[in-house]
Amino acid sequence: MHDKHQEFFDALAVEWDLMFTAEDFERLQHIVEGLGIKPGMDILDLGCGTGILFDMLRRIVGGDGSVTGVDFSFKMAQRAHRNFPFANVNVVDTDAIDLPFADSSFDMAVAFSAFPHFSNQRRAVDEVHRVVKDGAACYVIHLESSREINKVHQRIGGAVEHDEIPPEGTLREMFNSNKFADVKIIDHPGLFLLSAVSSK
């Protein structure tokens, strides 16, 4: 199943950027500006795709901070690296369930339009907790509600047919298992935003 996911997203890499409108980028900019990012932060972008968030993030963290994107699609990661050849941007071709980073490496983690596609969401959450610092904020962001996202994936079918944002109770259990505090979920038409704070 995982290989099918890689093939699915590899095939989309060339045109991935075109799937987002100017309005999408404007809304994303507004969301990113509200995440509490500060200059000098090291941010982990999970399932970064072609680097949709990179420019927004790197401009805020500046030269003393960094943005590290990870994606299990080699072609997505390759394109992200080519799109953003900046000193404060790193791209790693790896899976969110097996992150090649030391414990407590990052000040924040974000996952935009990616969480449903993690092959093991619980393990990915555990890995995020491991690699972020105590008190680090973690975000799951979508420009549609969980209901809308799940319906789109069912309609597309194939490799992503069963990729979904879990019910709120399941999500809270994933993030509340003695690893995260202050879990908040906004889920309405046009927006899904989960935020949680790492507790070591």
C-alpha positions in Angstrom: 0.0 0.0 0.0 2.8 2.4 0.9 4.5 1.9 -2.5 1.2 2.7 -4.2 1.1 5.9 -2.3 4.6 6.8 -3.4 3.7 6.1 -7.0 0.5 8.1 -6.7 2.3 11.3 -5.4 5.3 10.8 -7.6 3.0 11.1 -10.6 1.4 14.3 -9.3 4.7 16.1 -8.5 5.0 18.0 -11.8 1.6 19.6 -11.5 1.1 19.7 -7.7 1.8 23.5 -7.5 -0.9 24.2 -10.0 -3.6 22.6 -7.7 -3.4 25.6 -5.4 -5.0 28.9 -6.3 -4.0 32.4 -5.4 -6.8 32.4 -2.9 -5.4 29.2 -1.3 -2.0 30.8 -0.9 -3.6 33.9 0.6 -5.5 31.8 3.1 -2.4 29.8 3.9 -0.4 32.9 4.5 -3.0 34.1 6.9 -2.9 30.8 8.8 0.9 30.6 8.9 1.0 34.2 10.3 -1.2 33.0 13.1 1.0 30.1 14.2 3.3 32.0 16.5 6.4 31.4 14.4 9.4 33.5 15.5 12.8 34.3 13.9 15.4 31.7 14.6 13.0 28.8 14.9 13.7 25.4 13.4 10.5 24.1 11.8 9.6 20.6 10.5 7.3 20.5 7.6 5.8 17.0 7.4 4.6 15.7 4.0 6.0 18.9 2.5 5.1 18.0 -1.1 6.7 20.5 -3.5 7.3 23.0 -0.7 4.0 24.9 -0.7 4.7 26.3 2.8 8.5 26.8 2.4 8.6 30.4 1.3 6.2 31.6 4.0 8.0 29.7 6.7 11.6 30.5 5.7 10.9 34.2 5.5 9.7 34.3 9.1 12.4 32.1 10.6 15.1 34.0 8.8 18.8 33.1 8.4 19.1 32.0 12.0 16.3 29.5 11.7 15.5 26.7 9.3 12.8 24.8 7.6 13.2 21.1 7.1 10.7 19.4 4.8 10.1 15.7 4.6 8.1 13.7 2.1 7.9 10.0 1.2 7.5 10.8 -2.5 11.0 11.2 -4.0 9.8 13.3 -6.9 7.9 15.6 -4.5 11.0 16.0 -2.3 13.2 16.5 -5.4 10.9 19.2 -6.8 10.8 21.0 -3.4 14.6 21.0 -3.2 14.8 22.4 -6.7 12.1 25.0 -6.0 13.7 26.4 -2.8 17.5 26.3 -3.0 18.0 28.4 0.1 20.5 28.0 2.9 17.8 27.8 5.6 15.7 25.2 3.7 16.4 21.5 3.9 14.5 18.6 2.2 14.7 15.0 3.1 13.2 12.1 1.2 11.8 10.1 4.1 8.6 9.0 5.8 6.8 10.7 8.7 6.7 7.4 10.6 10.5 7.1 10.6 12.1 10.5 11.0 15.9 10.5 10.7 16.4 13.3 13.3 17.6 13.5 16.9 15.2 13.8 19.8 14.1 17.4 20.5 15.4 18.9 17.3 12.6 21.2 16.2 10.7 24.2 17.7 7.5 23.5 15.7 6.0 20.9 13.4 3.4 21.5 10.7 1.6 19.1 8.3 -0.2 20.8 5.5 -2.5 18.6 3.3 -0.6 15.5 4.4 -1.9 13.9 7.6 -4.5 11.6 5.9 -1.7 10.1 3.8 0.6 9.0 6.6 0.7 5.2 6.5 0.6 4.9 10.3 -0.8 8.1 11.8 -0.3 7.1 15.4 3.3 6.3 14.8 3.8 9.6 12.9 2.4 11.5 15.9 4.8 9.6 18.2 7.7 10.4 15.9 6.7 14.1 15.8 6.6 14.1 19.6 10.0 12.6 19.7 11.7 15.1 17.4 10.1 18.3 18.7 11.2 20.1 21.8 9.2 20.3 25.0 6.5 23.0 24.5 6.8 22.9 20.8 3.5 23.6 18.9 2.3 21.1 16.3 -0.2 21.8 13.6 -2.3 19.7 11.1 -3.7 22.1 8.4 -6.2 21.6 5.6 -8.1 24.1 3.5 -11.2 22.0 3.7 -13.1 20.2 6.5 -12.3 16.6 7.5 -15.6 15.6 5.9 -14.7 17.4 2.6 -11.2 15.9 2.6 -12.4 12.4 3.3 -15.1 12.7 0.5 -12.5 13.9 -2.0 -10.2 10.9 -1.3 -13.1 8.5 -1.6 -14.0 10.0 -4.9 -10.4 9.9 -6.3 -10.2 6.2 -5.2 -7.1 4.1 -5.8 -4.2 4.6 -3.5 -5.9 7.4 -1.5 -9.4 6.0 -1.3 -9.1 5.1 2.4 -6.8 8.1 3.4 -8.8 10.1 5.9 -8.7 12.5 8.8 -9.9 10.4 11.7 -12.9 11.4 13.9 -12.2 14.0 16.5 -12.2 11.5 19.4 -9.6 9.4 17.7 -7.4 12.4 16.9 -7.6 13.6 20.5 -6.7 10.2 21.8 -3.7 10.1 19.4 -2.4 13.5 20.5 -3.4 13.2 24.2 -1.6 10.0 25.0 0.6 11.7 27.6 2.6 13.4 24.8 0.6 16.5 23.9 -1.4 19.1 25.8 -3.9 21.8 24.8 -5.3 19.9 21.8 -7.6 22.2 19.8 -9.5 21.2 16.7 -11.3 23.6 14.3 -13.3 21.6 11.7 -15.8 23.4 9.5 -16.3 23.9 5.7 -13.2 25.4 4.3 -10.8 24.7 7.2 -9.4 21.9 9.3 -6.8 23.0 11.9 -5.5 20.9 14.7 -3.1 22.4 17.2 -1.3 20.7 20.1 1.6 21.4 22.4 4.3 18.8 23.0 4.8 17.8 26.6 8.0 15.8 27.3 
